[in-house]
Amino acid sequence: MIAVDTNILVYAHRQDSPWHKQAAEVVRRLAQSPDAWAIPWSVLHEFLAIVTHPRIYRPPTPLPAAVDQVSAWLESPSLVLLTESPAYWRHLQHTLEQGQVSGPRVHDARIAALCADHQVDQLWTFDRDFSRFPTLTPHNPLINT
């Protein structure tokens, strides 16, 4: 299963992103496919925080528009939302130790652990930091799309 990281969702949503067209297309294909795809809840939280932040985007996305965007993604019948299960702590602990993670990279480890917990093997992301987690294959779908 493929999971999608925050940056892909932000680029798909923000029309002022230089990656908007490519990101919107890859997210649309995932959402319309019968194959399961995933978004961690923490990614949706981060998406909302980023696109509505006035120091990141000028103008920021109005909260109602950002909420509507999340609601649209949630309508995909093949979407799986990733959340913590009883086994999550074991995956997070292993991910933190294996990736030698500390500080702000704990958030990335959380996403990697959620993916491991739900048998997600590929994360579509623009972020190269995920290569430190051997249980997850990061892939940038915006290159050559």
Helices and strands as residue ranges (DSSP letters): E 2-4, H 6-13, H 20-32, E 37-40, H 41-51, H 63-74, E 79-82, H 88-98, G 103-105, H 106-117, E 122-124, G 128-132, E 137-139
